[in-house]
Amino acid sequence: MKIILRNKTSIESWIEEKAKDRIQYYQLDEVFVFPYDMGSRWKNFKQVFTWSGVPKGDGLDWPIREGCHQYSLTIEQLKQKADKRVRSVQYKVIEDYSGTCCPLNRGIKTFFTSPCTEEPRIRLQKGEFILATRGLRYWLYGDKVLDDSIKEDVSRIRGWFPRNCVEKCPCDAETDQAPEGEKKNR
């Protein structure tokens, strides 16, 4: 019922929270207004529960708040993805990693702190490059930097990998920033 009254799923709430954080972090002169919140709980309720029994909207187009348009949420997501790419940190693989979920050979702390998620682990080979976008103390999440020798049908390879298999590239060492979501522990 909470989702109906707010007219917002938990994923959309997360996007909205990140939008506000992005605007505050960069001190932008903009305001993000969630396009599907009609401004009151009653109006949101009436979007779903109608006398006809059929919710408003056709499954593709939905009524939106005044001052927004159908792609306001999509545009915000694209801004967040661009910001994430800018803040990603490049790492070079210094030790092979098989891609196992809980690797014993990477250390006991790495073994016991393996991320509890359905997101994949990625196989690493020495010399490869990774763009990390977030991380934990012993694990990082990122995309492999693919070269032309990789099959054309593979657009990206991303997932979790142990932090002790990589080292920060010298070009990124100057900006000693933690990847998104990572807590610095020194």
N, C-alpha and C positions, 0 to 999 in steps of 0.2 A: 504494500500500500504506500510505503514511503517513496518508492520509485515513481509511482503514479502521481502522487501529490507534488513531487518536485519535477516530474516529466523528464527525468534524467536517470540513466543507468549508472552503475558504479564506475564503469569505464569512462563514461562521459563526465562524471564528477571528477575523476582523476585528471582528465584532459583539462577541465576547467581550473583545477587547482594548479596544474603546471603552467597554464596560461597566466594566472595571476602571479605566480612565482617568477616567470620569465619577464613580465612587465615590471615587476618590482626590482628584480636583479639588474636589469638594464636601464632602470629609471625612465621608462618610455612614457610618452604622453598619449597613452591610449587606454581604453577600457574594454575588457572582454565581456560581452553580454552573451550568455548562453541562449542560442536562438530558439530553443523549443520550450523554454520556461515562459509560459504565457503571462507571468506577472503575479498570479495569485493561485493558491492551492485549489480554489474552486474552479477556476478556468482550466487548470491542468487536469483536474478530475473529469471535467466535462469533455476533454479531448478523448478520453478512453471510454467513459460510460455515457452512452447516448441513448435516447428513447428508441432508436431503431435497433440498438444492440450492436451496431457496426461502428468501430472507432473512426474518428475523423482521419482523413488522409487515405491514400491509396496504397501504402506500403513503400512508395518511392518518394512521393512528395507529401509533406506534412505542413500543417499551419505553423507559421513561425512568428516570433515576436516582432513587433514594429521596430524598424531600424536595423534589422538583420536580414540576411538572405539565406537561401537554401544551402549555400556552401560556406557559411561563416565558420562552422566547426572544422570543416576540411581545411580551410585556409589557415586556421590556428594550428592544426596538426602539422601542416607543411612548415610553418614557422618554427615549431618545436623540433622537427626533424632536422631542419637546417642548422638550428642552434646546437643540436646534439653533434652534428658532423663537425662544426667549428670547434667544439670543446673536446672532441675525441683526441686521445693520446696514442702516438705510434710506438709500438714495441717491436723488438726483434727477438725471434725465437732463438734461445741459446741451448736448449735441450729438447730432445724429442719427447712427445707425449702421445700416448696411444688413443686417448679419447675416452678412457674408462671413467665410469661414474665416481668411484671412490678409489683412487690409486694409492696403493700401499707404498709404492716406491717413490712417492713425492714427499714423504714425510708424514708423521703421525698427525700433526695439526691440520695439514691439507686433507688427509684422509677423513678426519672427524668433522671438518667444517665444510664438506662438499655441499654446494647449494641444493636445497630441497626444492627443486622445481622440475617441471617437465621440459624445460628448455634443454637443448642438446649440449653435449660436450663436443669439442672439436679436436680432431687429430692435428698435432703440430709436428713439423719437421724443422730441424735446425736450419737457420738462414731465412725462414719465412718472415713476413711482416704482418702485424696485426694492428688494427685500429680499435683500441679499447674505449668503450663508451660508459662503462660502469664497473664497479667492482666491490669486492669484500676484502677482508684482510689477507686471505690466502688465495683468493680466486679473482679472476677478471672475466668480463664478458665483452666480446667484440667480434669484428668482422675480419676475416683473412683478406689481405690485400692480394687480389688475384692478378696473375699475369696472363699473357696471351696463350700460354701453353695449356691453360685450363680449358676444359670442354666448354663450348659455346652455350650449351643448354644449362649450365650452372651460373646463375646470376650472382649469388652470394653464398658464402659459407660463414655462418656465425654461430657462436655458442660460448660456453664457459670453458676455461682452461686454468690450470694452476699458475699462480703468479710467479712461482720460482722457476718456471720454464722460460721466462722472457726477461728482457731488460729494456728499460726505456731508451729509445733512440736518442742520440746526442742532440738532434735538432729540437726535440721536445723536452729535454732535460732542463732547459733554461726556464720554462714555464712549469714550475713545480706545483701543478694543480692536480688534485685528485680527480679521477673520472667521476662522472655524474653518479650520485648515490653512494659514493665511497666515503667512508669516514677515515680521516687521516689518523694514523696511530704512530706516534714517534716516541 
